[in-house]
Amino acid sequence: MLSFDLSYDELLTYQGTNPRPADFDQFWEKALLELDGTDPETEFADATDFPLSTATAQHLYFTGTGGYRVHAKVIRPNEPTGPAVLVFHGYGGEQPRWVDLLSYAARGYTVAALDVREQVGFRTASQAGNDFNLHNHLVHGLDAGPDGLLYKHVFLDTRRLADIIGALPEVDETRIATTGWSQGGGLSLVAAALTPSIKYVASVFPFLCDYQRTWDLNLDTGPYDEIVTWFKKRDPRHLRQDEVFNTLGYVDVQHLAPRIRAEVTLFVGLEDQVCPPSTQFAAYNRITSTKELRAYPDFGHDDLPGAHDEIYQLIGAKLS
């Protein structure tokens, strides 16, 4: 265990490598104002191909920054108890199946699962058409500067989803949790950073953290290898290296982490060569709210035993 990264004691104090842009806070305040100025044009449509007797399955469509039409699956229980759970999928992964969301709905929780822009190819029969173009999303828009980064808009989509779900009459906006694995783990932290009212986060080996550290480790493992590919194609002599990592710093979860007010539980496999432990600890160590760690010494980017069940129970306890 810990065969390629920092020792466990070093991980507990590691503060990250990727630079924090000097105007980071101003950038995100401006971005949130941009979101506020974008009409969400919210639309709920019943998922007629997934009828339920105890809840209603719906497609949520809203407009995000840049005019992109975003989709999420939503299940609204017939007898809601107030809480809501926001679920985020992994990088290039598919949206959760309707049945994957029913456990939370069984508790009377409203549950919403975001489709990350451009990443979800499969759609159900009752869902409107969507775009699918999974290609180098991590560095997409890098040449256009921080405002051009695709993940800037994805991050704002998490806030918009939280606002829409939190405003539903059956939802108590102070009892919302977020959860996800890998990219979903990163976005669950982002949503909490951009939405102060979120109460609890269960994040599993979060992606989108400490980009320069992943490059330094030279693991040649996707999806962080997109950075290496970008340099090979766009800047083979690394003449723009400082500029590149500074720009990526605007969408680095570790720099958003101090904004989180929610309670956080982080699950990490200490042999993870997809999202190296040090990158995850770079974010975790900057969280100032109440937090807990679940470390799996012999596991990498794997299905961590017991994690799914524990997260379900933790969310129930934290939102009760």
Buried (B, 14 or more C-beta within 10 A) or exposed (E): EEEEBBEBEEBEEBEBBBBBBEEBEEBBEEBBEBBEEBEBEEEBEEBEEBEBEEBBBBBBBBBBBBEBBBBBBBBBBEEBBBBBBBBBBBBBBEBBEBEBBBBBBEBBBBBBBBBBBBBBEEBBEBBEEBEEEBEBBBBBBBEEEBBBBBBBBBBBBBBBBBBBBBEBEBBBBEBBBBBBBBBBBBBBBBBBBBBEBBBBBBBBBBBBBBBBBBBEBEBEBEBBBBBBEBBEEEBEEEEBEEEBBBBBBBBBBBBBBEBBBBBBBBBBBBBBBBBBBBBBBBBBBBBEBEBEBBBBEEBBBBEBEEBBEBBBEBBBEBBE
